[in-house]
Amino acid sequence: MEIWYYEVVSIDGDYANLRRTDIQLDDLKLVARALLPPEITVGSKLKYELLQYEMAE
């Protein structure tokens, strides 16, 4: 299973825009905040593995 890394670019109500940081992409991914850790803020680093997001170290 692959592991992907993201940074929270913006938060808009119940959604957050994520930018992939492990590869160069210009596209943002819109994700429901219910799927993300509750403590995220703009600039938070996330790891996506096994269909789950968690705070990256």
PDB file with one MODEL, atoms N, CA, C and O in Angstrom:
MODEL        1
ATOM      1  N   MET A   1       0.845  -1.187   0.000  1.00  0.00           N
ATOM      2  CA  MET A   1       0.000   0.000   0.000  1.00  0.00           C
ATOM      3  C   MET A   1       0.883   1.240   0.000  1.00  0.00           C
ATOM      4  O   MET A   1       1.907   1.282   0.682  1.00  0.00           O
ATOM      5  N   GLU A   2       0.488   2.233  -0.755  1.00  0.00           N
ATOM      6  CA  GLU A   2       1.261   3.452  -0.856  1.00  0.00           C
ATOM      7  C   GLU A   2       0.995   4.386   0.318  1.00  0.00           C
ATOM      8  O   GLU A   2      -0.065   4.339   0.941  1.00  0.00           O
ATOM      9  N   ILE A   3       1.974   5.230   0.606  1.00  0.00           N
ATOM     10  CA  ILE A   3       1.837   6.278   1.612  1.00  0.00           C
ATOM     11  C   ILE A   3       2.008   7.609   0.887  1.00  0.00           C
ATOM     12  O   ILE A   3       2.976   7.805   0.153  1.00  0.00           O
ATOM     13  N   TRP A   4       1.054   8.525   1.100  1.00  0.00           N
ATOM     14  CA  TRP A   4       1.097   9.839   0.471  1.00  0.00           C
ATOM     15  C   TRP A   4       1.135  10.889   1.571  1.00  0.00           C
ATOM     16  O   TRP A   4       0.591  10.687   2.656  1.00  0.00           O
ATOM     17  N   TYR A   5       1.786  12.022   1.276  1.00  0.00           N
ATOM     18  CA  TYR A   5       1.912  13.113   2.243  1.00  0.00           C
ATOM     19  C   TYR A   5       1.257  14.367   1.689  1.00  0.00           C
ATOM     20  O   TYR A   5       1.370  14.680   0.504  1.00  0.00           O
ATOM     21  N   TYR A   6       0.566  15.079   2.579  1.00  0.00           N
ATOM     22  CA  TYR A   6      -0.173  16.279   2.204  1.00  0.00           C
ATOM     23  C   TYR A   6       0.094  17.399   3.198  1.00  0.00           C
ATOM     24  O   TYR A   6       0.522  17.168   4.329  1.00  0.00           O
ATOM     25  N   GLU A   7      -0.172  18.616   2.745  1.00  0.00           N
ATOM     26  CA  GLU A   7      -0.176  19.793   3.613  1.00  0.00           C
ATOM     27  C   GLU A   7      -1.542  20.451   3.482  1.00  0.00           C
ATOM     28  O   GLU A   7      -2.079  20.558   2.380  1.00  0.00           O
ATOM     29  N   VAL A   8      -2.106  20.892   4.605  1.00  0.00           N
ATOM     30  CA  VAL A   8      -3.389  21.590   4.583  1.00  0.00           C
ATOM     31  C   VAL A   8      -3.136  23.015   4.091  1.00  0.00           C
ATOM     32  O   VAL A   8      -2.418  23.786   4.727  1.00  0.00           O
ATOM     33  N   VAL A   9      -3.737  23.349   2.949  1.00  0.00           N
ATOM     34  CA  VAL A   9      -3.541  24.667   2.336  1.00  0.00           C
ATOM     35  C   VAL A   9      -4.598  25.650   2.832  1.00  0.00           C
ATOM     36  O   VAL A   9      -4.293  26.814   3.092  1.00  0.00           O
ATOM     37  N   SER A  10      -5.831  25.184   2.963  1.00  0.00           N
ATOM     38  CA  SER A  10      -6.905  26.049   3.453  1.00  0.00           C
ATOM     39  C   SER A  10      -8.017  25.187   4.036  1.00  0.00           C
ATOM     40  O   SER A  10      -8.164  24.008   3.713  1.00  0.00           O
ATOM     41  N   ILE A  11      -8.794  25.823   4.909  1.00  0.00           N
ATOM     42  CA  ILE A  11      -9.954  25.168   5.509  1.00  0.00           C
ATOM     43  C   ILE A  11     -11.158  26.061   5.235  1.00  0.00           C
ATOM     44  O   ILE A  11     -11.143  27.258   5.521  1.00  0.00           O
ATOM     45  N   ASP A  12     -12.203  25.452   4.672  1.00  0.00           N
ATOM     46  CA  ASP A  12     -13.408  26.188   4.320  1.00  0.00           C
ATOM     47  C   ASP A  12     -14.610  25.421   4.855  1.00  0.00           C
ATOM     48  O   ASP A  12     -15.133  24.526   4.192  1.00  0.00           O
ATOM     49  N   GLY A  13     -15.038  25.777   6.050  1.00  0.00           N
ATOM     50  CA  GLY A  13     -16.185  25.110   6.659  1.00  0.00           C
ATOM     51  C   GLY A  13     -15.904  23.644   6.925  1.00  0.00           C
ATOM     52  O   GLY A  13     -14.997  23.311   7.689  1.00  0.00           O
ATOM     53  N   ASP A  14     -16.674  22.768   6.302  1.00  0.00           N
ATOM     54  CA  ASP A  14     -16.555  21.324   6.521  1.00  0.00           C
ATOM     55  C   ASP A  14     -15.551  20.656   5.598  1.00  0.00           C
ATOM     56  O   ASP A  14     -15.463  19.428   5.565  1.00  0.00           O
ATOM     57  N   TYR A  15     -14.791  21.446   4.845  1.00  0.00           N
ATOM     58  CA  TYR A  15     -13.836  20.888   3.881  1.00  0.00           C
ATOM     59  C   TYR A  15     -12.462  21.517   4.044  1.00  0.00           C
ATOM     60  O   TYR A  15     -12.329  22.643   4.523  1.00  0.00           O
ATOM     61  N   ALA A  16     -11.447  20.773   3.639  1.00  0.00           N
ATOM     62  CA  ALA A  16     -10.075  21.283   3.639  1.00  0.00           C
ATOM     63  C   ALA A  16      -9.454  21.001   2.274  1.00  0.00           C
ATOM     64  O   ALA A  16      -9.712  19.965   1.661  1.00  0.00           O
ATOM     65  N   ASN A  17      -8.640  21.932   1.814  1.00  0.00           N
ATOM     66  CA  ASN A  17      -7.881  21.752   0.581  1.00  0.00           C
ATOM     67  C   ASN A  17      -6.485  21.268   0.944  1.00  0.00           C
ATOM     68  O   ASN A  17      -5.782  21.892   1.739  1.00  0.00           O
ATOM     69  N   LEU A  18      -6.098  20.151   0.351  1.00  0.00           N
ATOM     70  CA  LEU A  18      -4.803  19.548   0.633  1.00  0.00           C
ATOM     71  C   LEU A  18      -3.929  19.591  -0.614  1.00  0.00           C
ATOM     72  O   LEU A  18      -4.407  19.413  -1.734  1.00  0.00           O
ATOM     73  N   ARG A  19      -2.639  19.830  -0.396  1.00  0.00           N
ATOM     74  CA  ARG A  19      -1.661  19.794  -1.490  1.00  0.00           C
ATOM     75  C   ARG A  19      -0.702  18.640  -1.212  1.00  0.00           C
ATOM     76  O   ARG A  19      -0.175  18.505  -0.108  1.00  0.00           O
ATOM     77  N   ARG A  20      -0.492  17.829  -2.209  1.00  0.00           N
ATOM     78  CA  ARG A  20       0.431  16.692  -2.089  1.00  0.00           C
ATOM     79  C   ARG A  20       1.853  17.217  -1.984  1.00  0.00           C
ATOM     80  O   ARG A  20       2.243  18.092  -2.756  1.00  0.00           O
ATOM     81  N   THR A  21       2.634  16.701  -1.046  1.00  0.00           N
ATOM     82  CA  THR A  21       3.991  17.195  -0.830  1.00  0.00           C
ATOM     83  C   THR A  21       5.064  16.174  -1.180  1.00  0.00           C
ATOM     84  O   THR A  21       6.238  16.531  -1.269  1.00  0.00           O
ATOM     85  N   ASP A  22       4.696  14.925  -1.378  1.00  0.00           N
ATOM     86  CA  ASP A  22       5.719  13.913  -1.685  1.00  0.00           C
ATOM     87  C   ASP A  22       6.055  13.868  -3.176  1.00  0.00           C
ATOM     88  O   ASP A  22       7.080  13.309  -3.568  1.00  0.00           O
ATOM     89  N   ILE A  23       5.192  14.456  -4.005  1.00  0.00           N
ATOM     90  CA  ILE A  23       5.482  14.613  -5.439  1.00  0.00           C
ATOM     91  C   ILE A  23       5.022  16.005  -5.855  1.00  0.00           C
ATOM     92  O   ILE A  23       4.242  16.638  -5.143  1.00  0.00           O
ATOM     93  N   GLN A  24       5.488  16.477  -6.978  1.00  0.00           N
ATOM     94  CA  GLN A  24       5.143  17.818  -7.467  1.00  0.00           C
ATOM     95  C   GLN A  24       3.819  17.780  -8.222  1.00  0.00           C
ATOM     96  O   GLN A  24       3.752  17.287  -9.348  1.00  0.00           O
ATOM     97  N   LEU A  25       2.769  18.305  -7.596  1.00  0.00           N
ATOM     98  CA  LEU A  25       1.457  18.451  -8.235  1.00  0.00           C
ATOM     99  C   LEU A  25       0.929  19.845  -7.948  1.00  0.00           C
ATOM    100  O   LEU A  25       1.117  20.365  -6.848  1.00  0.00           O
ATOM    101  N   ASP A  26       0.275  20.454  -8.921  1.00  0.00           N
ATOM    102  CA  ASP A  26      -0.322  21.769  -8.720  1.00  0.00           C
ATOM    103  C   ASP A  26      -1.771  21.675  -8.257  1.00  0.00           C
ATOM    104  O   ASP A  26      -2.326  22.652  -7.755  1.00  0.00           O
ATOM    105  N   ASP A  27      -2.380  20.516  -8.420  1.00  0.00           N
ATOM    106  CA  ASP A  27      -3.787  20.341  -8.066  1.00  0.00           C
ATOM    107  C   ASP A  27      -3.962  20.227  -6.558  1.00  0.00           C
ATOM    108  O   ASP A  27      -3.104  19.691  -5.857  1.00  0.00           O
ATOM    109  N   LEU A  28      -5.092  20.743  -6.071  1.00  0.00           N
ATOM    110  CA  LEU A  28      -5.460  20.594  -4.676  1.00  0.00           C
ATOM    111  C   LEU A  28      -6.531  19.515  -4.569  1.00  0.00           C
ATOM    112  O   LEU A  28      -7.312  19.303  -5.496  1.00  0.00           O
ATOM    113  N   LYS A  29      -6.553  18.845  -3.438  1.00  0.00           N
ATOM    114  CA  LYS A  29      -7.534  17.796  -3.182  1.00  0.00           C
ATOM    115  C   LYS A  29      -8.496  18.306  -2.118  1.00  0.00           C
ATOM    116  O   LYS A  29      -8.067  18.689  -1.030  1.00  0.00           O
ATOM    117  N   LEU A  30      -9.781  18.315  -2.415  1.00  0.00           N
ATOM    118  CA  LEU A  30     -10.807  18.748  -1.473  1.00  0.00           C
ATOM    119  C   LEU A  30     -11.259  17.537  -0.662  1.00  0.00           C
ATOM    120  O   LEU A  30     -11.723  16.546  -1.226  1.00  0.00           O
ATOM    121  N   VAL A  31     -11.125  17.620   0.658  1.00  0.00           N
ATOM    122  CA  VAL A  31     -11.430  16.489   1.541  1.00  0.00           C
ATOM    123  C   VAL A  31     -12.354  16.967   2.659  1.00  0.00           C
ATOM    124  O   VAL A  31     -12.144  18.037   3.230  1.00  0.00           O
ATOM    125  N   ALA A  32     -13.369  16.175   2.965  1.00  0.00           N
ATOM    126  CA  ALA A  32     -14.269  16.484   4.074  1.00  0.00           C
ATOM    127  C   ALA A  32     -13.497  16.435   5.382  1.00  0.00           C
ATOM    128  O   ALA A  32     -12.721  15.508   5.614  1.00  0.00           O
ATOM    129  N   ARG A  33     -13.705  17.432   6.242  1.00  0.00           N
ATOM    130  CA  ARG A  33     -12.986  17.489   7.521  1.00  0.00           C
ATOM    131  C   ARG A  33     -13.310  16.302   8.418  1.00  0.00           C
ATOM    132  O   ARG A  33     -12.520  15.958   9.297  1.00  0.00           O
ATOM    133  N   ALA A  34     -14.453  15.676   8.209  1.00  0.00           N
ATOM    134  CA  ALA A  34     -14.810  14.505   9.005  1.00  0.00           C
ATOM    135  C   ALA A  34     -13.827  13.352   8.778  1.00  0.00           C
ATOM    136  O   ALA A  34     -13.708  12.468   9.626  1.00  0.00           O
ATOM    137  N   LEU A  35     -13.126  13.356   7.647  1.00  0.00           N
ATOM    138  CA  LEU A  35     -12.148  12.314   7.341  1.00  0.00           C
ATOM    139  C   LEU A  35     -10.753  12.648   7.858  1.00  0.00           C
ATOM    140  O   LEU A  35      -9.854  11.808   7.805  1.00  0.00           O
ATOM    141  N   LEU A  36     -10.567  13.861   8.355  1.00  0.00           N
ATOM    142  CA  LEU A  36      -9.249  14.338   8.770  1.00  0.00           C
ATOM    143  C   LEU A  36      -9.159  14.402  10.298  1.00  0.00           C
ATOM    144  O   LEU A  36     -10.186  14.459  10.975  1.00  0.00           O
ATOM    145  N   PRO A  37      -7.938  14.392  10.845  1.00  0.00           N
ATOM    146  CA  PRO A  37      -7.796  14.547  12.295  1.00  0.00           C
ATOM    147  C   PRO A  37      -8.412  15.879  12.747  1.00  0.00           C
ATOM    148  O   PRO A  37      -8.275  16.885  12.050  1.00  0.00           O
ATOM    149  N   PRO A  38      -9.078  15.898  13.885  1.00  0.00           N
ATOM    150  CA  PRO A  38      -9.781  17.119  14.323  1.00  0.00           C
ATOM    151  C   PRO A  38      -8.850  18.284  14.643  1.00  0.00           C
ATOM    152  O   PRO A  38      -9.296  19.432  14.637  1.00  0.00           O
ATOM    153  N   GLU A  39      -7.585  18.030  14.920  1.00  0.00           N
ATOM    154  CA  GLU A  39      -6.668  19.087  15.327  1.00  0.00           C
ATOM    155  C   GLU A  39      -5.965  19.789  14.172  1.00  0.00           C
ATOM    156  O   GLU A  39      -5.056  20.587  14.404  1.00  0.00           O
ATOM    157  N   ILE A  40      -6.365  19.511  12.931  1.00  0.00           N
ATOM    158  CA  ILE A  40      -5.674  20.144  11.798  1.00  0.00           C
ATOM    159  C   ILE A  40      -5.878  21.657  11.790  1.00  0.00           C
ATOM    160  O   ILE A  40      -6.908  22.169  12.227  1.00  0.00           O
ATOM    161  N   THR A  41      -4.870  22.347  11.283  1.00  0.00           N
ATOM    162  CA  THR A  41      -4.929  23.776  11.017  1.00  0.00           C
ATOM    163  C   THR A  41      -4.249  23.995   9.672  1.00  0.00           C
ATOM    164  O   THR A  41      -3.649  23.074   9.119  1.00  0.00           O
ATOM    165  N   VAL A  42      -4.342  25.198   9.152  1.00  0.00           N
ATOM    166  CA  VAL A  42      -3.642  25.510   7.906  1.00  0.00           C
ATOM    167  C   VAL A  42      -2.148  25.314   8.145  1.00  0.00           C
ATOM    168  O   VAL A  42      -1.591  25.831   9.113  1.00  0.00           O
ATOM    169  N   GLY A  43      -1.514  24.573   7.265  1.00  0.00           N
ATOM    170  CA  GLY A  43      -0.093  24.270   7.403  1.00  0.00           C
ATOM    171  C   GLY A  43       0.202  22.919   8.018  1.00  0.00           C
ATOM    172  O   GLY A  43       1.352  22.481   8.017  1.00  0.00           O
ATOM    173  N   SER A  44      -0.818  22.243   8.548  1.00  0.00           N
ATOM    174  CA  SER A  44      -0.612  20.913   9.136  1.00  0.00           C
ATOM    175  C   SER A  44      -0.119  19.935   8.084  1.00  0.00           C
ATOM    176  O   SER A  44      -0.517  20.008   6.921  1.00  0.00           O
ATOM    177  N   LYS A  45       0.740  19.032   8.491  1.00  0.00           N
ATOM    178  CA  LYS A  45       1.263  17.981   7.615  1.00  0.00           C
ATOM    179  C   LYS A  45       0.500  16.697   7.917  1.00  0.00           C
ATOM    180  O   LYS A  45       0.325  16.322   9.076  1.00  0.00           O
ATOM    181  N   LEU A  46       0.047  16.028   6.856  1.00  0.00           N
ATOM    182  CA  LEU A  46      -0.745  14.808   7.009  1.00  0.00           C
ATOM    183  C   LEU A  46      -0.115  13.652   6.246  1.00  0.00           C
ATOM    184  O   LEU A  46       0.565  13.841   5.237  1.00  0.00           O
ATOM    185  N   LYS A  47      -0.356  12.459   6.753  1.00  0.00           N
ATOM    186  CA  LYS A  47       0.053  11.232   6.076  1.00  0.00           C
ATOM    187  C   LYS A  47      -1.209  10.455   5.749  1.00  0.00           C
ATOM    188  O   LYS A  47      -2.086  10.299   6.598  1.00  0.00           O
ATOM    189  N   TYR A  48      -1.301   9.964   4.507  1.00  0.00           N
ATOM    190  CA  TYR A  48      -2.449   9.176   4.068  1.00  0.00           C
ATOM    191  C   TYR A  48      -1.971   7.754   3.806  1.00  0.00           C
ATOM    192  O   TYR A  48      -1.132   7.511   2.939  1.00  0.00           O
ATOM    193  N   GLU A  49      -2.524   6.822   4.576  1.00  0.00           N
ATOM    194  CA  GLU A  49      -2.135   5.417   4.449  1.00  0.00           C
ATOM    195  C   GLU A  49      -3.328   4.554   4.833  1.00  0.00           C
ATOM    196  O   GLU A  49      -4.028   4.844   5.803  1.00  0.00           O
ATOM    197  N   LEU A  50      -3.550   3.503   4.073  1.00  0.00           N
ATOM    198  CA  LEU A  50      -4.645   2.568   4.344  1.00  0.00           C
ATOM    199  C   LEU A  50      -5.990   3.290   4.495  1.00  0.00           C
ATOM    200  O   LEU A  50      -6.762   3.015   5.414  1.00  0.00           O
ATOM    201  N   LEU A  51      -6.246   4.222   3.565  1.00  0.00           N
ATOM    202  CA  LEU A  51      -7.503   4.963   3.496  1.00  0.00           C
ATOM    203  C   LEU A  51      -7.775   5.851   4.705  1.00  0.00           C
ATOM    204  O   LEU A  51      -8.927   6.197   4.966  1.00  0.00           O
ATOM    205  N   GLN A  52      -6.726   6.226   5.454  1.00  0.00           N
ATOM    206  CA  GLN A  52      -6.884   7.090   6.627  1.00  0.00           C
ATOM    207  C   GLN A  52      -5.852   8.199   6.609  1.00  0.00           C
ATOM    208  O   GLN A  52      -4.717   8.007   6.172  1.00  0.00           O
ATOM    209  N   TYR A  53      -6.263   9.369   7.094  1.00  0.00           N
ATOM    210  CA  TYR A  53      -5.363  10.503   7.265  1.00  0.00           C
ATOM    211  C   TYR A  53      -4.950  10.575   8.717  1.00  0.00           C
ATOM    212  O   TYR A  53      -5.769  10.368   9.613  1.00  0.00           O
ATOM    213  N   GLU A  54      -3.665  10.871   8.957  1.00  0.00           N
ATOM    214  CA  GLU A  54      -3.189  11.103  10.320  1.00  0.00           C
ATOM    215  C   GLU A  54      -2.127  12.186  10.264  1.00  0.00           C
ATOM    216  O   GLU A  54      -1.545  12.449   9.211  1.00  0.00           O
ATOM    217  N   MET A  55      -1.880  12.813  11.408  1.00  0.00           N
ATOM    218  CA  MET A  55      -0.860  13.849  11.475  1.00  0.00           C
ATOM    219  C   MET A  55       0.494  13.232  11.186  1.00  0.00           C
ATOM    220  O   MET A  55       0.824  12.167  11.710  1.00  0.00           O
ATOM    221  N   ALA A  56       1.281  13.902  10.350  1.00  0.00           N
ATOM    222  CA  ALA A  56       2.622  13.421  10.004  1.00  0.00           C
ATOM    223  C   ALA A  56       3.604  13.966  11.038  1.00  0.00           C
ATOM    224  O   ALA A  56       3.380  15.018  11.639  1.00  0.00           O
ATOM    225  N   GLU A  57       4.666  13.246  11.226  1.00  0.00           N
ATOM    226  CA  GLU A  57       5.678  13.635  12.209  1.00  0.00           C
ATOM    227  C   GLU A  57       6.641  14.617  11.613  1.00  0.00           C
ATOM    228  O   GLU A  57       7.568  15.062  12.290  1.00  0.00           O
TER     229      GLU A  57
ENDMDL
END
